[in-house]
Every structure is written in C-alpha cells, then in structure tokens.
C-alpha cells in the first residue's frame, strides 16, 4: 500500500504543478478601450483623447499635466489643495466638492456639464479626487455612458475592475447608475439654461 501511495503521489504531484503553471498564464487582457496608464505612481490615466483621471495632483505631476496639455482640472474633493499646488499653471481649476458616501446624480450632472463645455471648446480635462478611485471612477463611468455610449455594465466593469483602486465598500456609487438617473442627466445636458 505505501508503494502505491508513493507512486500515485509522484504521478499526481507533477500534474498538479503543471496545471498551476498553465492556468497562471491565462490572465485576462485589459480591454484596449479602458484608460491608458500615464503614471501608475499618480494613478494617472488617459480615458479618452480629452479626458484624464488621477489622484490628488502633487508638484511631481505638474510636468505630466503640462505634457498632456491639460486645460481644466476638476477636483471632486471637499478640500481644495489644487489652488496651492497648481497656482503657477495656466490650468483652469473647477472645484466640485463631493463626499463619497453622499455622491448624487446632481453632483454627476455638474461634472458632466463641465465636461460638455470643455468638449465644445476642445479642452482637455483631468478629473481627480483623493485616490482617483471612487468619486473619480464614478464620474468617469458616467462620462463613458453619457459621452461615449457605453452600457451601464461596461462602465461599471471598468470602474470596479480597471485597476484604478475602486473600494467596494462604496456600494452607494454603483446605485447611481440607473436608467432613470442616466436619462435625467442626458435631458439636463440637452436642455442647458
């Protein structure tokens, strides 16, 4: 009996490691239409030709913003460090203070209106919050739906699985993506006052 156990173990053991090695190579490929990384250190990605996302900008990111010709920075944080950090640049600063736990369709509408005006003027926009993950991710997902005709499922998949650092604790953010809210934002954007 011990010889059979030893032989079985020796036969199964290499097969087990072989199966691990072959499955380890089947890592899903990042979709090409998801954000393209500019700087992982700053969670800085290009979402589309004119839309970018990042964490709270620091002095180190200024050369990257200038290199990408960013015209407008949308700050979704309740605090506004952008005035101090970006004061010597020609970048227009837009502060839309949002608490992650209380983000609303109205907050998203203000972000979408800012993007709409920037797109009409062919301006490049950076959207950020503290980490560039949750409020930023929600805004970018809504941008994908409103301006790029992505489905809710596609936009949420990128938001949650795009390696931007989304925190699943913020379940309230996903609940913003209802057909009713999307239709309301679209109607508000098509009927500016």
Buried (B, 14 or more C-beta within 10 A) or exposed (E): EEEEEEEEEEEEEEEEEEEEEEEEEEEEEBEEEBBEBBEEEBBBBBBBEBBBBBBBBEEEBBEBBEEBEBBBBBBBBEEEEBEEBBEEBEBBBBBBEBEBEEBEBEBBBBBBBBBBBBBEEEBBBBBBBBBBBBBBBBBBBBBBBBBEEBEBEBBBBBBBEBEBEBEEEBEBBBEBBEEEBBEBBBEBBEEEE
